[in-house]
Amino acid sequence: MLNDEMNFKEYIELHRNKIYSTICNYIPIKEPEEHYKMIRDYIDRQGSYRRPGLLMLSGQMFGASIDKLILPAAAMQLSEDWILIHDDVEDHSELRRGKPAIQKIYGDELAINAGDGGHIAMWKIIKDSADLLGKKRGALMFDKFYNMLERTVEGQFLDTNFIYNTRSIRNASEDLYYKIIQSKTCYYTVYGPMQLGAIAAGSRKGYLNILEKIGTNAGIAFQIVDDILDMTADEKVFGKQRYGDIYEGKVTIIALNAFAKADNAEKEKLDSIYAKPRKEKTKEDIAYVVDLVNKYGCIDYAKDIARAYGEKARDAVEKYKNRLPTNEYTDIMLSAMEEMYMRSK
């Protein structure tokens, strides 16, 4: 039985160790030992566990038992762990979860191989989860997981193509920004995990559509807050390098707003900084962008948008509350949607 006052973070902590130990059971440290230690690196650092938390919370809300949810939750978390390894290599990231990014320790080639090892283990967990759920429900689970990751990779293509090929904030747009986060954040981070939990519980398609409507707004809020934290958070709390988005040349709602408000000379300078690869950006370049963002109040602009989408997500939960199961997990789901835009890391 849950505590009546339990929030989403507390719910995650209730299940964290079981999810983590399940992943470790699928990826034990064996020979060659160094290889498996690399695969386990990000796994053992442990992230926020938001995605598996949403999966389990949604599943329990729709009536699934814990034993039906642990495997898909473990696969969900493991997908994040191996994807982040590949992301960090692509983005030349410095920090991950408060420590040096894995390729900074082992090199790009071995880091990529470690990510591949996690990827392989993830599909084994999904297969075992599908077998446990039975033929029909298991097939739905597998197909949903596949579709979610396919969309995530599409979003990563748009993101990475902008960074390495477009390299121009002048040629970016809010349309591109929202296309990227619809795939990489809304689906993968929010409503995809919720749908997977509902599928494990045997929910009808209509419920999956409701979860998408709720999760889309929450996902947009989550990503915009992530952009804000990249500019404002303490690295020790956030676990990633401050101003990483500027170094990487990512398109964000903050950078787009700064460019829109800048005068012609500032536009030229900002665009020239975005044209540089990460290793060529100087501290002075980063300081220029930060000053421009502060000059035009772009952080407050982003906060207002994040708050608006967060409120839309909350309103969506309230709107569909009478169509969702009403039990001890429903209010925690409301807490989860709030946490998407009210967080410090």
N, C-alpha and C positions, 0 to 999 in steps of 0.2 A: 504494500500500500504506500502511495506517495504522500509526502507532506503537502498539506493544502496550500502552503505558501511557496512551494518549489517553483523556481524559475528555470529558464532554458539552460543556463550555465550549470546549475546544480543538477539538472537532469543528465546533462552530458557527463558530468563527473561520476554520476551513479553507475554509468555503463562503460566508462573509458577503459578501465583495466581489462574487462572482458573482451572488448573489441581489439585492444592492443595485443593481448595474449593470443587471441585467435590468429591474428596476422603472423605473430612470431611462430606459432605452430606450423604454419605453412612455409615459413622461411626461417628454419632453424640455422644456427651457426654450425656449418659442417665443412668438409673439405671441398674445394680449396677455401680455407678459412678466411683469407683476406678478401676474397670475392664476396662471400656472404656477409661479411662485416660491412662492406661498401653498400650492398643492397639494403642492409638494415640501418644504415646511417640516419637517413631522414625519418625512417619508421621509429627508431629509438628516440629521436629528438621530440617526437609527438607534437602535432599541431593543435589547432583549436578543437578539432573533432566536430565542427559544426555540421558538416555534411552527413556523416554517419549518425549524428545526433538527430538531425531532421528526419532521416530515414526511419530510425527506430521510433521516434515520437509519433510520426505519421502512422506507422504500422500499428503501434499500440492503440492509437486513437481509433483506428478502424477495426481493432479487435484481434490483431495478430499476436501470437505468443512470442516470447523472447527467443525461443529456440529457432523460430522461423526467420528472425530478424538479424541475429548475430552475424551470420555469414554474409548476407548482402551489405550489412554495415561495415564489416571488415574489408570487403571488396571496394566499397566506396572510399574508405579512408586510404587504402593502399593505392587506389587510382590517383589520389591527390599526391601521395608521396612520390610515386615514380614520375608523374607528369611534372612536378616541381623540379625534379632533377634535370629533365630535358629543358624545361623553361629556363632554369638558371644557367645552363650551358649556352642556350640561344641568346639570352639577354646579357651574358657576362656579369651576372649578379655577384655582389660581394658578400652579402650576408643572407642567411636563411635560418629562421627560428633562433636568432640570437648568436649564431656561430658562423664561421666562414662557410660559404657555399661549397657544396661537395666537390666541384671541379677545382676549387682553389686548394683543396687538400690532395686530391688524387689525379688531377688532370682531366681534360675534356673527354678523352677517349674512354678511360676507365669509368668515368662518371656516367657517360651514355650507356655503357654496358651494364652498369648497376641499375640504371633506370629500366633497361630491357628486362633484367631479372625480376624486378618488381612487377612489370607489365605481364610477364608470363604467369607469375604466381596469381595475379589478380584474376585472370581468366579461369584458372583452376578453381578458385574460390567461387566464382560466379557459376561455373558448371556444377559444382557440388551443391550450391544453393538452389539452383534450378531443379536438380534431382530431388532434393528434399521437399520442394514445393509441389512436385507432381508434374506430369507432362504438360497440361494446358497452362497452369499458372507459371510453371518454370520457363516455358517458352516465352510467355509475356515478359517475364523478368529479364531473360537474356536479351530479347529484342529491344526492350526499353533501355537497358544498360548500353547496348551497342549504339542505338540511336543517339543517346545522350553524349557518349564519347565522340561519335562522328561529328556532331554539332560543335563540340568543344574544340576539336581539331580544326574545323572550318573557321571558328572564331580566332584560333591561334594563327591560322594562315593570314587572316586580315590584319591582325595585330603585327605579326612579324614582317609581313610584306610592306606595311607602312614604315616600320622602323628601318628596314634595310634597303628598300627600293624607292618608296615615295620620298621619305626623309624631308618632308616639307609641311610645316604646320599651315602654310598658306593653302595647300591643296588638301587639307583635311576638312572634315565637316562633322556636325553633330550627328548626321545620318550615319556616317561611318562609325562614330563612337558607339552609338546605340546598337548598331548591327553587331559589333564586337561583343558588347556585354550581354546582348540577348542570348548569345551562344555560350560564351565563356563563363558568365556569371549567373544570369537568370536561370538558365536551364541546369547547368552543371552544379551550381552552388546551392540553389534553392528548390525550385519545383521538381527537378529531376529526382533528387533524393526523396522528396516527399511522395512523388508518384511511385517510386520503387517500394517504399514502405506500404503504400496503399495496395499495390499489386500483391505483395506478400500476404496481405490480409484478405485477398480475394475481392477487392472493391470493383465496382462497375466503372465503365469508361467515363460516365458523367462526373464521377468524383475526381477523376484524373484531370478533367477540364477545369474544374473548380480550383484545384490545387495549382494549375498553371496560371490562372487569373490572379490568385493570391501571390504566388511566388514571383511573377514577373515584376511587379512593382517593388517587392522586397529586394529582389536581385539588383535592380537599378539603384535603389537606395544604398545597398551594400557596396557596390562598386564605386559610387561617387564618394562615399565615406572613406573607402580605401584610397582613393585619389587624394583626399584631404589629409588623411593620416600620413601619406607619403611625404607631404609638405610640412607637417606640423608635429608629428609624434616623436617621442624619444626613441632612438634606435633600440635601446635596451628593452623597452616595453613593446614596441612594434615588431621587433625581431628582424627587420630588414633595413638596408641602408637608406638613410634619409635622402630625399630628392632622387631616389632611384629612377622614377619615371622620367625625370629630366635627363639624367645621364643616359638612359636607354633610348630616349626620343619617342616615348609613347604618346599617343593622342589621348588627352584627358579633357574633361569638361572645363578644367581650370585653365589649361593652356589655350584652349579654343576661345575662352572668354577674354583672356589677356590679349590675344591677337586681335580679337574683334574691337577691343577698346583702345588699342595702341595707336599712336600716330604713325605716319608713313615711315619715318626713320626707325622707330621702335619695331615696326613690323618687319622691316628688312633685317634688323639685327636679330630678332627672335627667330626668323626663318633661317638665317645663316647658322645659328647655333643648332637648330634641329637638323641641318644638313650634315653636321659633323658626326662621325661615328663616336661611340662612347669613349674610346681611348684617347680621342683628340679633344674632347671637351675639357676645358680648364675650370678651376675653381671660380675664376672671374666670370666665365660663361654662366655657370650655375647661379652665382650671386646676381648676375644681371636679370635672369629669368625670375628669380625669387623676388627681387626688388620690383619688377614689373607687375608680378602677381599681387604683391602687397599694395603697390601704388593704385591699382584699379579695383581693389576689394574683391578679387576673384575667389578667395577662400570663402568669404561670406556668401557670395553668389552661389557657390557650389553647396554650401551648407543649407541654403534655402531650398535648392532643388532636391537635395537628399531628404530633407525633412518633409517636403511635399510628397515625394514618392513613398516615404516611410508611412506617412499618414494614409495614403491610398492603400497600402498593404494592410494596415490595421483596419481600415474601413471595409476592405474586402473580406477580411476574416469575420468581422461583425455581420456583414451583409449575408454571407453564406453560412453563418453559424447555425442557423436553424436547419440547414441541409446537411451539415456535418454531424457526426456522432457527438453527443453531449456526454462527456465523462471527465474523469480527472486529468486527462491529457489535453483537453480542448483549450483551457486557459494557459497551459504551458506553451501551446502553439502560438497563442497571442503574444506571449512573452518572447518567443523566438523571433517573430516578425519585428518586434520592437528592437531586439538586440541587433538586428541587421543594420540599423542606422543610429544606434546609441551604444557605441563601443569605443574602446581606446586602443584596440589592436586587432 
